[in-house]
Amino acid sequence: MAGVTITVCTTCRRGQPAEAEAPRPGTRMLSALEVADLPEGVTLRPVECLSACSRGCTLALSGGPDRWTYIYGDLDPDIHLPEILDGIAAYAATADGIVPWRDRPVIFRKQSIARLPPQE
């Protein structure tokens, strides 16, 4: 299915001190997803804040007015990327954004921050 957007918080620190010189984990998450093999019709959208600072790294999966939107946190770009990609593919394959609970990667089952109903 086309029309899926992955919104990635690029300012998430995931415990990194403010004065750290290394790229923020949120920026590393975005970079990892930019070079990943995403399903057709999936686009990335970086944002400077998703207001989930205590749960960073965070990303949101959305897909138009007929799909549920999910926000996930406590993600580690160095550990969780394969599961994130599996979750994105499962979400993209749905018409309504609802992936059966047992078919979701563990991090998407346990690290969900919010689920928003379709706009329509």
MMTF fields as JSON, N, C-alpha, C and O atoms, coordinates in Angstrom:
{
  "mmtfVersion": "1.0.0",
  "mmtfProducer": "UNKNOWN",
  "numBonds": 479,
  "numAtoms": 480,
  "numGroups": 120,
  "numChains": 1,
  "numModels": 1,
  "chainsPerModel": [1],
  "groupsPerChain": [120],
  "chainIdList": ["A"],
  "bondAtomList": [4, 2, 8, 6, 12, 10, 16, 14, 20, 18, 24, 22, 28, 26, 32, 30, 36, 34, 40, 38, 44, 42, 48, 46, 52, 50, 56, 54, 60, 58, 64, 62, 68, 66, 72, 70, 76, 74, 80, 78, 84, 82, 88, 86, 92, 90, 96, 94, 100, 98, 104, 102, 108, 106, 112, 110, 116, 114, 120, 118, 124, 122, 128, 126, 132, 130, 136, 134, 140, 138, 144, 142, 148, 146, 152, 150, 156, 154, 160, 158, 164, 162, 168, 166, 172, 170, 176, 174, 180, 178, 184, 182, 188, 186, 192, 190, 196, 194, 200, 198, 204, 202, 208, 206, 212, 210, 216, 214, 220, 218, 224, 222, 228, 226, 232, 230, 236, 234, 240, 238, 244, 242, 248, 246, 252, 250, 256, 254, 260, 258, 264, 262, 268, 266, 272, 270, 276, 274, 280, 278, 284, 282, 288, 286, 292, 290, 296, 294, 300, 298, 304, 302, 308, 306, 312, 310, 316, 314, 320, 318, 324, 322, 328, 326, 332, 330, 336, 334, 340, 338, 344, 342, 348, 346, 352, 350, 356, 354, 360, 358, 364, 362, 368, 366, 372, 370, 376, 374, 380, 378, 384, 382, 388, 386, 392, 390, 396, 394, 400, 398, 404, 402, 408, 406, 412, 410, 416, 414, 420, 418, 424, 422, 428, 426, 432, 430, 436, 434, 440, 438, 444, 442, 448, 446, 452, 450, 456, 454, 460, 458, 464, 462, 468, 466, 472, 470, 476, 474],
  "bondOrderList": [1, 1, 1, 1, 1, 1, 1, 1, 1, 1, 1, 1, 1, 1, 1, 1, 1, 1, 1, 1, 1, 1, 1, 1, 1, 1, 1, 1, 1, 1, 1, 1, 1, 1, 1, 1, 1, 1, 1, 1, 1, 1, 1, 1, 1, 1, 1, 1, 1, 1, 1, 1, 1, 1, 1, 1, 1, 1, 1, 1, 1, 1, 1, 1, 1, 1, 1, 1, 1, 1, 1, 1, 1, 1, 1, 1, 1, 1, 1, 1, 1, 1, 1, 1, 1, 1, 1, 1, 1, 1, 1, 1, 1, 1, 1, 1, 1, 1, 1, 1, 1, 1, 1, 1, 1, 1, 1, 1, 1, 1, 1, 1, 1, 1, 1, 1, 1, 1, 1],
  "groupList": [{"groupName": "MET", "atomNameList": ["N", "CA", "C", "O"], "elementList": ["N", "C", "C", "O"], "formalChargeList": [0, 0, 0, 0], "bondAtomList": [1, 0, 2, 1, 3, 2], "bondOrderList": [1, 1, 2], "singleLetterCode": "M", "chemCompType": "L-PEPTIDE LINKING"}, {"groupName": "ALA", "atomNameList": ["N", "CA", "C", "O"], "elementList": ["N", "C", "C", "O"], "formalChargeList": [0, 0, 0, 0], "bondAtomList": [1, 0, 2, 1, 3, 2], "bondOrderList": [1, 1, 2], "singleLetterCode": "A", "chemCompType": "L-PEPTIDE LINKING"}, {"groupName": "GLY", "atomNameList": ["N", "CA", "C", "O"], "elementList": ["N", "C", "C", "O"], "formalChargeList": [0, 0, 0, 0], "bondAtomList": [1, 0, 2, 1, 3, 2], "bondOrderList": [1, 1, 2], "singleLetterCode": "G", "chemCompType": "PEPTIDE LINKING"}, {"groupName": "VAL", "atomNameList": ["N", "CA", "C", "O"], "elementList": ["N", "C", "C", "O"], "formalChargeList": [0, 0, 0, 0], "bondAtomList": [1, 0, 2, 1, 3, 2], "bondOrderList": [1, 1, 2], "singleLetterCode": "V", "chemCompType": "L-PEPTIDE LINKING"}, {"groupName": "THR", "atomNameList": ["N", "CA", "C", "O"], "elementList": ["N", "C", "C", "O"], "formalChargeList": [0, 0, 0, 0], "bondAtomList": [1, 0, 2, 1, 3, 2], "bondOrderList": [1, 1, 2], "singleLetterCode": "T", "chemCompType": "L-PEPTIDE LINKING"}, {"groupName": "ILE", "atomNameList": ["N", "CA", "C", "O"], "elementList": ["N", "C", "C", "O"], "formalChargeList": [0, 0, 0, 0], "bondAtomList": [1, 0, 2, 1, 3, 2], "bondOrderList": [1, 1, 2], "singleLetterCode": "I", "chemCompType": "L-PEPTIDE LINKING"}, {"groupName": "CYS", "atomNameList": ["N", "CA", "C", "O"], "elementList": ["N", "C", "C", "O"], "formalChargeList": [0, 0, 0, 0], "bondAtomList": [1, 0, 2, 1, 3, 2], "bondOrderList": [1, 1, 2], "singleLetterCode": "C", "chemCompType": "L-PEPTIDE LINKING"}, {"groupName": "ARG", "atomNameList": ["N", "CA", "C", "O"], "elementList": ["N", "C", "C", "O"], "formalChargeList": [0, 0, 0, 0], "bondAtomList": [1, 0, 2, 1, 3, 2], "bondOrderList": [1, 1, 2], "singleLetterCode": "R", "chemCompType": "L-PEPTIDE LINKING"}, {"groupName": "GLN", "atomNameList": ["N", "CA", "C", "O"], "elementList": ["N", "C", "C", "O"], "formalChargeList": [0, 0, 0, 0], "bondAtomList": [1, 0, 2, 1, 3, 2], "bondOrderList": [1, 1, 2], "singleLetterCode": "Q", "chemCompType": "L-PEPTIDE LINKING"}, {"groupName": "PRO", "atomNameList": ["N", "CA", "C", "O"], "elementList": ["N", "C", "C", "O"], "formalChargeList": [0, 0, 0, 0], "bondAtomList": [1, 0, 2, 1, 3, 2], "bondOrderList": [1, 1, 2], "singleLetterCode": "P", "chemCompType": "L-PEPTIDE LINKING"}, {"groupName": "GLU", "atomNameList": ["N", "CA", "C", "O"], "elementList": ["N", "C", "C", "O"], "formalChargeList": [0, 0, 0, 0], "bondAtomList": [1, 0, 2, 1, 3, 2], "bondOrderList": [1, 1, 2], "singleLetterCode": "E", "chemCompType": "L-PEPTIDE LINKING"}, {"groupName": "LEU", "atomNameList": ["N", "CA", "C", "O"], "elementList": ["N", "C", "C", "O"], "formalChargeList": [0, 0, 0, 0], "bondAtomList": [1, 0, 2, 1, 3, 2], "bondOrderList": [1, 1, 2], "singleLetterCode": "L", "chemCompType": "L-PEPTIDE LINKING"}, {"groupName": "SER", "atomNameList": ["N", "CA", "C", "O"], "elementList": ["N", "C", "C", "O"], "formalChargeList": [0, 0, 0, 0], "bondAtomList": [1, 0, 2, 1, 3, 2], "bondOrderList": [1, 1, 2], "singleLetterCode": "S", "chemCompType": "L-PEPTIDE LINKING"}, {"groupName": "ASP", "atomNameList": ["N", "CA", "C", "O"], "elementList": ["N", "C", "C", "O"], "formalChargeList": [0, 0, 0, 0], "bondAtomList": [1, 0, 2, 1, 3, 2], "bondOrderList": [1, 1, 2], "singleLetterCode": "D", "chemCompType": "L-PEPTIDE LINKING"}, {"groupName": "TRP", "atomNameList": ["N", "CA", "C", "O"], "elementList": ["N", "C", "C", "O"], "formalChargeList": [0, 0, 0, 0], "bondAtomList": [1, 0, 2, 1, 3, 2], "bondOrderList": [1, 1, 2], "singleLetterCode": "W", "chemCompType": "L-PEPTIDE LINKING"}, {"groupName": "TYR", "atomNameList": ["N", "CA", "C", "O"], "elementList": ["N", "C", "C", "O"], "formalChargeList": [0, 0, 0, 0], "bondAtomList": [1, 0, 2, 1, 3, 2], "bondOrderList": [1, 1, 2], "singleLetterCode": "Y", "chemCompType": "L-PEPTIDE LINKING"}, {"groupName": "HIS", "atomNameList": ["N", "CA", "C", "O"], "elementList": ["N", "C", "C", "O"], "formalChargeList": [0, 0, 0, 0], "bondAtomList": [1, 0, 2, 1, 3, 2], "bondOrderList": [1, 1, 2], "singleLetterCode": "H", "chemCompType": "L-PEPTIDE LINKING"}, {"groupName": "PHE", "atomNameList": ["N", "CA", "C", "O"], "elementList": ["N", "C", "C", "O"], "formalChargeList": [0, 0, 0, 0], "bondAtomList": [1, 0, 2, 1, 3, 2], "bondOrderList": [1, 1, 2], "singleLetterCode": "F", "chemCompType": "L-PEPTIDE LINKING"}, {"groupName": "LYS", "atomNameList": ["N", "CA", "C", "O"], "elementList": ["N", "C", "C", "O"], "formalChargeList": [0, 0, 0, 0], "bondAtomList": [1, 0, 2, 1, 3, 2], "bondOrderList": [1, 1, 2], "singleLetterCode": "K", "chemCompType": "L-PEPTIDE LINKING"}],
  "groupTypeList": [0, 1, 2, 3, 4, 5, 4, 3, 6, 4, 4, 6, 7, 7, 2, 8, 9, 1, 10, 1, 10, 1, 9, 7, 9, 2, 4, 7, 0, 11, 12, 1, 11, 10, 3, 1, 13, 11, 9, 10, 2, 3, 4, 11, 7, 9, 3, 10, 6, 11, 12, 1, 6, 12, 7, 2, 6, 4, 11, 1, 11, 12, 2, 2, 9, 13, 7, 14, 4, 15, 5, 15, 2, 13, 11, 13, 9, 13, 5, 16, 11, 9, 10, 5, 11, 13, 2, 5, 1, 1, 15, 1, 1, 4, 1, 13, 2, 5, 3, 9, 14, 7, 13, 7, 9, 3, 5, 17, 7, 18, 8, 12, 5, 1, 7, 11, 9, 9, 8, 10],
  "groupIdList": [1, 2, 3, 4, 5, 6, 7, 8, 9, 10, 11, 12, 13, 14, 15, 16, 17, 18, 19, 20, 21, 22, 23, 24, 25, 26, 27, 28, 29, 30, 31, 32, 33, 34, 35, 36, 37, 38, 39, 40, 41, 42, 43, 44, 45, 46, 47, 48, 49, 50, 51, 52, 53, 54, 55, 56, 57, 58, 59, 60, 61, 62, 63, 64, 65, 66, 67, 68, 69, 70, 71, 72, 73, 74, 75, 76, 77, 78, 79, 80, 81, 82, 83, 84, 85, 86, 87, 88, 89, 90, 91, 92, 93, 94, 95, 96, 97, 98, 99, 100, 101, 102, 103, 104, 105, 106, 107, 108, 109, 110, 111, 112, 113, 114, 115, 116, 117, 118, 119, 120],
  "secStructList": [7, 7, 7, 3, 3, 3, 3, 3, 3, 1, 1, 7, 7, 6, 6, 7, 7, 6, 6, 7, 7, 1, 7, 7, 2, 2, 2, 2, 2, 2, 2, 2, 2, 2, 6, 1, 7, 7, 7, 6, 6, 3, 3, 3, 3, 3, 3, 1, 7, 7, 1, 7, 4, 4, 4, 7, 1, 7, 3, 3, 3, 3, 7, 1, 6, 6, 1, 7, 3, 3, 3, 3, 7, 1, 7, 7, 6, 6, 6, 1, 2, 2, 2, 2, 2, 2, 2, 2, 2, 2, 2, 2, 6, 7, 1, 1, 1, 7, 7, 7, 4, 4, 4, 1, 7, 2, 2, 2, 2, 2, 1, 3, 3, 3, 3, 3, 7, 7, 7, 7],
  "xCoordList": [0.85, 0.0, 0.896, 1.936, 0.484, 1.252, 0.773, -0.238, 1.511, 1.081, 1.444, 0.78, 2.462, 2.878, 4.019, 4.949, 3.935, 4.978, 5.562, 4.838, 6.896, 7.607, 8.154, 9.007, 7.662, 8.135, 9.132, 8.804, 10.353, 11.433, 11.862, 12.149, 11.901, 12.387, 13.912, 14.585, 14.448, 15.897, 16.594, 17.822, 15.847, 16.469, 16.509, 17.065, 15.929, 15.948, 17.385, 18.252, 17.62, 18.969, 19.149, 20.267, 18.096, 18.156, 19.251, 20.121, 19.2, 20.135, 21.467, 22.307, 21.675, 22.921, 22.951, 21.96, 24.052, 24.124, 24.011, 24.436, 23.437, 23.225, 24.52, 24.52, 25.63, 26.895, 27.649, 28.743, 27.098, 27.769, 27.962, 27.09, 29.095, 29.428, 28.981, 28.849, 28.752, 28.342, 26.929, 26.15, 26.605, 25.228, 24.227, 24.462, 23.119, 22.08, 21.509, 21.447, 21.096, 20.513, 19.325, 19.144, 18.527, 17.417, 17.894, 17.289, 18.97, 19.56, 20.163, 20.068, 20.778, 21.316, 20.188, 20.347, 19.042, 17.886, 17.435, 17.199, 17.323, 16.921, 17.919, 17.517, 19.205, 20.233, 20.145, 20.289, 19.911, 19.794, 18.58, 18.653, 17.476, 16.272, 16.42, 15.829, 17.2, 17.403, 18.111, 17.881, 18.957, 19.69, 19.078, 19.569, 18.016, 17.362, 16.479, 16.127, 16.138, 15.256, 13.811, 13.249, 13.226, 11.852, 10.868, 11.193, 9.673, 8.666, 8.329, 8.462, 7.897, 7.497, 6.37, 5.456, 6.433, 5.396, 5.59, 4.758, 6.681, 6.97, 7.955, 8.987, 7.629, 8.511, 8.936, 8.235, 10.098, 10.626, 10.404, 10.535, 10.065, 9.9, 10.598, 10.125, 11.714, 12.366, 11.645, 11.179, 11.56, 11.026, 11.966, 12.693, 11.94, 12.854, 12.352, 13.139, 11.09, 10.625, 9.255, 8.36, 9.095, 7.783, 7.227, 6.206, 7.89, 7.46, 7.321, 6.407, 8.219, 8.27, 9.686, 10.253, 10.245, 11.665, 12.069, 13.173, 11.212, 11.57, 11.507, 11.903, 11.015, 10.877, 11.692, 11.475, 12.629, 13.404, 14.313, 14.719, 14.621, 14.272, 12.808, 12.283, 12.176, 10.778, 10.554, 11.275, 9.529, 9.064, 7.569, 6.998, 6.944, 5.508, 5.286, 5.978, 4.319, 3.888, 2.492, 1.586, 2.317, 0.999, 0.774, 1.709, -0.481, -0.77, -2.079, -2.882, -2.324, -3.517, -4.728, -4.651, -5.846, -7.037, -7.73, -8.565, -7.401, -8.083, -7.272, -7.731, -6.071, -5.214, -5.014, -5.009, -4.85, -4.424, -2.991, -2.22, -2.628, -1.265, -0.712, -1.41, 0.54, 1.195, 2.457, 3.17, 2.731, 3.961, 4.69, 4.126, 5.952, 6.78, 7.986, 8.535, 8.397, 9.535, 10.473, 10.281, 11.497, 12.535, 13.237, 13.631, 13.385, 14.013, 15.513, 15.937, 16.284, 17.731, 18.139, 17.972, 18.672, 19.019, 20.099, 20.227, 20.873, 21.945, 21.47, 22.155, 20.312, 19.824, 18.516, 18.352, 17.604, 16.234, 15.937, 14.811, 16.894, 16.59, 15.912, 14.933, 16.367, 15.668, 14.196, 13.336, 13.901, 12.512, 11.696, 10.526, 12.302, 11.608, 11.239, 10.118, 12.171, 11.891, 10.796, 9.954, 10.793, 9.711, 8.368, 7.366, 8.345, 7.113, 6.609, 5.406, 7.525, 7.142, 6.526, 5.493, 7.153, 6.634, 5.251, 4.371, 5.049, 3.736, 2.68, 1.566, 3.031, 2.096, 1.76, 0.596, 2.778, 2.572, 1.687, 1.029, 1.662, 0.87, -0.608, -1.407, -0.984, -2.374, -3.117, -2.506, -4.428, -5.254, -5.643, -5.904, -5.68, -6.156, -5.088, -5.355, -3.881, -2.804, -2.781, -1.866, -3.757, -3.818, -3.146, -3.641, -2.017, -1.303, -1.709, -1.615, -2.157, -2.518, -1.395, -0.215, -1.775, -0.823, 0.3, 1.469, -0.027, 0.993, 1.916, 3.007, 1.488, 2.302, 3.233, 4.064, 3.092, 3.946, 5.281, 5.332, 6.361, 7.63, 7.467, 6.648, 8.234, 8.131, 8.267, 7.524, 9.199, 9.358, 8.118, 7.836, 7.368, 6.14, 4.996, 4.039, 5.072, 4.067, 4.296, 3.349, 5.554, 5.878, 6.281, 6.291, 6.611, 7.151, 6.275, 6.754, 4.992, 4.045, 3.751, 3.477, 3.809, 3.482, 2.018, 1.312, 1.574, 0.189, -0.27, 0.526, -1.571, -2.221, -3.363, -4.201, -3.394, -4.385, -5.338, -4.887, -6.641, -7.589, -7.483, -6.937, -8.013, -8.021, -8.771, -9.651, -8.41, -9.042, -10.457, -11.287, -10.725, -12.065, -12.933, -14.093],
  "yCoordList": [-1.174, 0.0, 1.237, 1.268, 2.224, 3.463, 4.453, 4.238, 5.526, 6.618, 6.521, 7.143, 5.774, 5.656, 6.635, 6.747, 7.339, 8.275, 7.832, 7.517, 7.816, 7.57, 8.921, 9.505, 9.407, 10.672, 10.352, 9.654, 10.865, 10.553, 11.824, 12.844, 11.748, 12.865, 12.896, 11.97, 13.955, 14.047, 14.638, 14.598, 15.181, 15.79, 14.857, 15.21, 13.671, 12.715, 12.413, 12.212, 12.384, 12.142, 10.737, 10.222, 10.116, 8.783, 8.722, 7.853, 9.644, 9.648, 10.32, 10.43, 10.767, 11.433, 12.833, 13.557, 13.23, 14.563, 15.655, 15.464, 16.794, 17.901, 18.378, 18.812, 18.303, 18.811, 17.786, 18.082, 16.615, 15.578, 16.049, 16.703, 15.715, 16.147, 15.146, 15.52, 13.913, 12.889, 13.196, 13.863, 12.705, 12.889, 12.302, 11.249, 12.992, 12.515, 11.193, 10.953, 10.345, 9.066, 9.227, 8.398, 10.264, 10.489, 10.743, 10.268, 11.486, 11.743, 10.459, 10.207, 9.652, 8.367, 7.436, 6.68, 7.501, 6.691, 7.094, 6.242, 8.388, 8.874, 8.414, 7.924, 8.568, 8.157, 6.676, 6.283, 5.856, 4.41, 4.093, 3.233, 4.774, 4.528, 5.054, 4.5, 6.116, 6.672, 5.694, 5.713, 4.85, 3.894, 2.487, 1.57, 2.325, 1.016, 0.751, 1.662, -0.502, -0.924, -0.817, -1.775, 0.36, 0.599, 0.115, 0.106, -0.284, -0.694, 0.449, 1.623, 0.09, 1.082, 1.95, 1.44, 3.239, 4.152, 4.68, 5.444, 4.289, 4.764, 5.926, 5.826, 7.023, 8.18, 8.508, 8.211, 9.124, 9.57, 11.069, 11.832, 11.467, 12.888, 13.185, 12.763, 13.904, 14.287, 15.475, 16.373, 15.471, 16.611, 16.87, 15.98, 18.093, 18.441, 18.031, 18.019, 17.697, 17.234, 16.589, 17.133, 15.434, 14.782, 14.903, 14.294, 15.682, 15.908, 14.621, 14.474, 13.711, 12.464, 12.295, 11.203, 13.38, 13.437, 12.364, 11.827, 12.048, 11.032, 9.627, 8.672, 9.477, 8.173, 8.048, 7.11, 8.969, 8.957, 7.754, 7.195, 7.372, 7.845, 7.502, 6.476, 8.404, 8.17, 8.292, 8.991, 7.587, 7.737, 7.512, 6.875, 8.049, 7.87, 7.234, 7.557, 6.33, 5.725, 6.231, 6.09, 6.82, 7.322, 7.018, 6.719, 7.097, 6.727, 7.258, 6.486, 8.526, 9.103, 9.033, 8.55, 9.519, 9.684, 8.397, 8.419, 7.271, 6.014, 5.06, 3.959, 5.469, 4.584, 5.121, 6.33, 4.19, 4.535, 5.026, 4.589, 5.927, 6.429, 5.891, 5.865, 5.464, 4.924, 5.721, 6.118, 5.953, 6.595, 5.605, 5.075, 5.367, 4.415, 5.122, 6.046, 4.681, 5.292, 4.272, 3.063, 4.794, 3.959, 3.096, 1.961, 3.657, 2.923, 3.224, 4.353, 2.225, 2.373, 2.082, 0.959, 3.084, 2.869, 1.814, 1.271, 1.521, 0.534, -0.894, -1.848, -1.046, -2.376, -2.737, -3.875, -1.808, -2.105, -1.969, -2.241, -1.564, -1.286, -2.455, -2.212, -3.703, -4.792, -4.916, -5.133, -4.782, -4.873, -3.679, -3.825, -2.51, -1.317, -1.506, -1.197, -2.007, -2.239, -3.277, -3.125, -4.338, -5.329, -4.683, -4.952, -3.832, -3.159, -2.205, -2.122, -1.481, -0.564, -1.349, -0.953, -2.454, -3.269, -3.817, -3.823, -4.277, -4.803, -3.707, -3.923, -2.531, -1.389, -0.988, -0.757, -0.906, -0.501, -1.485, -1.098, -2.734, -3.758, -3.73, -4.47, -2.895, -2.843, -1.69, -0.721, -1.809, -0.727, 0.258, 1.429, -0.222, 0.625, 0.932, 1.652, 0.391, 0.632, -0.312, -0.253, -1.167, -2.081, -3.403, -4.165, -3.648, -4.913, -5.778, -5.318, -7.013, -7.859, -7.892, -7.954, -7.85, -7.723, -8.741, -8.383, -9.989, -11.041, -10.922, -11.491, -10.188, -10.005, -8.795, -8.571, -8.024, -6.853, -7.269, -8.201, -6.583, -6.836, -6.521, -5.684, -7.184, -7.009, -5.541, -5.065, -4.815, -3.407, -2.593, -1.613, -2.971, -2.243, -2.669, -1.913, -3.838, -4.259, -3.557, -3.108, -3.464, -3.016, -1.558, -1.01, -0.911, 0.439, 1.463, 2.486, 1.166, 2.094, 3.233, 2.997, 4.442, 5.616, 5.992, 6.287, 5.979, 6.379, 5.756, 5.386, 5.659, 5.215, 6.184, 6.396, 6.769, 7.795, 7.251, 6.64, 7.463, 6.927, 7.627, 8.726, 6.977, 7.628, 8.958, 9.16, 9.844, 11.169, 11.113, 11.969, 10.107, 9.991, 9.068, 8.839],
  "zCoordList": [0.0, 0.0, 0.0, 0.656, -0.725, -0.808, 0.243, 0.913, 0.367, 1.212, 2.678, 3.506, 3.03, 4.429, 4.684, 3.884, 5.805, 6.207, 7.54, 8.484, 7.593, 8.84, 9.278, 8.608, 10.396, 10.938, 12.042, 13.001, 11.902, 12.831, 13.556, 12.929, 14.876, 15.68, 15.584, 16.037, 14.999, 14.826, 16.044, 16.123, 16.986, 18.161, 19.356, 20.396, 19.226, 20.331, 20.722, 19.871, 22.041, 22.547, 23.108, 23.114, 23.571, 24.198, 25.257, 25.214, 26.199, 27.308, 27.018, 27.911, 25.794, 25.436, 26.062, 25.97, 26.692, 27.285, 26.219, 25.08, 26.594, 25.665, 25.028, 23.875, 25.769, 25.246, 24.393, 23.914, 24.198, 23.403, 21.967, 21.393, 21.402, 20.046, 18.977, 17.811, 19.338, 18.374, 17.865, 18.546, 16.665, 16.18, 17.165, 17.758, 17.327, 18.243, 17.74, 16.534, 18.666, 18.255, 17.294, 16.401, 17.462, 16.534, 15.118, 14.157, 14.989, 13.679, 13.111, 11.91, 13.965, 13.509, 13.05, 12.091, 13.753, 13.351, 11.943, 11.087, 11.723, 10.405, 9.342, 8.286, 9.612, 8.648, 8.323, 7.166, 9.332, 9.114, 8.246, 7.368, 8.482, 7.688, 6.263, 5.337, 6.078, 4.738, 3.814, 2.605, 4.355, 3.508, 3.557, 2.899, 4.333, 4.449, 3.232, 2.483, 3.062, 1.982, 2.476, 3.006, 2.292, 2.742, 1.678, 0.491, 2.096, 1.117, 0.158, 0.501, -1.028, -2.014, -1.456, -0.808, -1.702, -1.25, 0.155, 0.645, 0.822, 2.174, 2.085, 1.422, 2.753, 2.758, 4.183, 5.15, 4.279, 5.57, 5.713, 4.757, 6.932, 7.225, 8.543, 9.598, 8.501, 9.751, 10.384, 9.683, 11.701, 12.457, 13.622, 14.063, 14.11, 15.193, 16.562, 17.508, 16.712, 18.018, 17.893, 17.245, 18.514, 18.621, 20.037, 20.358, 20.878, 22.267, 23.064, 23.875, 22.827, 23.598, 24.128, 24.086, 24.623, 24.991, 25.997, 25.909, 26.932, 27.921, 27.337, 28.004, 26.101, 25.463, 24.181, 23.414, 23.924, 22.689, 22.606, 23.625, 21.425, 20.093, 19.796, 20.227, 19.044, 18.707, 17.205, 16.492, 16.761, 15.388, 15.358, 16.244, 14.319, 14.122, 12.761, 11.795, 12.689, 11.433, 11.139, 11.96, 9.97, 9.581, 8.117, 7.375, 7.714, 6.332, 5.81, 5.285, 5.933, 5.345, 6.246, 7.376, 5.739, 6.583, 7.005, 7.909, 6.369, 6.68, 7.546, 7.849, 7.947, 8.742, 10.146, 10.38, 11.071, 12.413, 12.352, 11.498, 13.246, 13.388, 14.698, 15.712, 14.674, 15.869, 16.157, 15.235, 17.428, 17.866, 18.763, 19.72, 18.435, 19.168, 19.764, 19.163, 20.956, 21.612, 22.215, 22.089, 22.876, 23.49, 22.448, 22.72, 21.255, 20.163, 20.129, 20.377, 19.826, 19.737, 18.295, 17.821, 17.592, 16.183, 15.974, 14.877, 17.007, 16.877, 17.127, 16.758, 17.745, 18.114, 17.403, 16.964, 17.288, 16.874, 15.381, 14.967, 14.569, 13.166, 12.443, 11.738, 12.571, 11.867, 12.279, 11.426, 13.568, 14.026, 13.547, 13.194, 13.534, 13.043, 11.575, 11.169, 10.79, 9.37, 9.177, 8.293, 9.995, 9.931, 10.266, 9.602, 11.295, 11.695, 10.631, 10.387, 9.992, 8.914, 7.761, 7.22, 7.385, 6.279, 6.602, 5.741, 7.831, 8.225, 8.194, 7.717, 8.703, 8.691, 7.253, 6.926, 6.401, 5.015, 4.254, 3.289, 4.667, 3.981, 4.373, 3.798, 5.335, 5.771, 5.099, 4.648, 5.042, 4.519, 5.618, 5.344, 6.867, 7.964, 9.011, 9.974, 8.833, 9.779, 10.962, 11.783, 11.059, 12.197, 11.827, 10.996, 12.464, 12.312, 13.504, 14.642, 13.279, 14.411, 15.455, 15.11, 16.713, 17.815, 17.713, 17.858, 17.468, 17.42, 16.21, 16.205, 15.187, 13.99, 14.092, 13.212, 15.16, 15.355, 15.965, 16.768, 15.589, 16.284, 17.773, 18.151, 18.594, 20.041, 20.431, 21.289, 19.82, 20.203, 19.879, 20.569, 18.845, 18.53, 19.453, 19.625, 20.038, 21.02, 22.35, 22.996, 22.755, 24.116, 24.217, 25.319, 23.115, 23.181, 22.47, 21.98, 22.428, 21.841, 22.822, 23.999, 22.332, 23.15, 22.96, 23.924, 21.71, 21.418, 20.109, 19.246, 20.005, 18.781, 18.543, 19.419, 17.361, 17.04, 15.975, 15.006, 16.136, 15.159, 13.816, 13.715, 12.784, 11.471, 11.525, 12.362, 10.628, 10.593, 10.04, 10.346, 9.228, 8.62, 9.449, 9.107]
}
